[in-house]
Amino acid sequence: MDNFYDGNNCQEHAVEAFLAASRRMIEDGKPEQAERILRQALTLAEKEAGKVSALCGLVLVDLMRLLEAEGRSEEAEPLWERIREVMVEYIELHPDLLVSGRK
């Protein structure tokens, strides 16, 4: 299974809906609900695309930001490592994207 996020399948749309809902919860001052939604989105993204996928990376960034905003930096720290793994995997799969933007 390719772990590239393309936004074209039903599960990816579900994850996008979870992300939108979590952002609304944050805006409404409900971080606990936002965290619960983000963790559900992460579980779905991992199942759909793999633990080191761009789809998981999207969720991990939002979850990490939420935890940091809530003063939970120690919990956010391991998410940074996972985000790094996603970035490395993405770069290895798509090195042409890095080169094509340089002149």
PyMOL commands that set and color helices and strands:
alter all, ss='L'
color gray80, all
select helices_A, chain A and resi 10-27+31-49+54-69+73-93+95-100
alter helices_A, ss='H'
color red, helices_A
deselect
rebuild
show_as cartoon
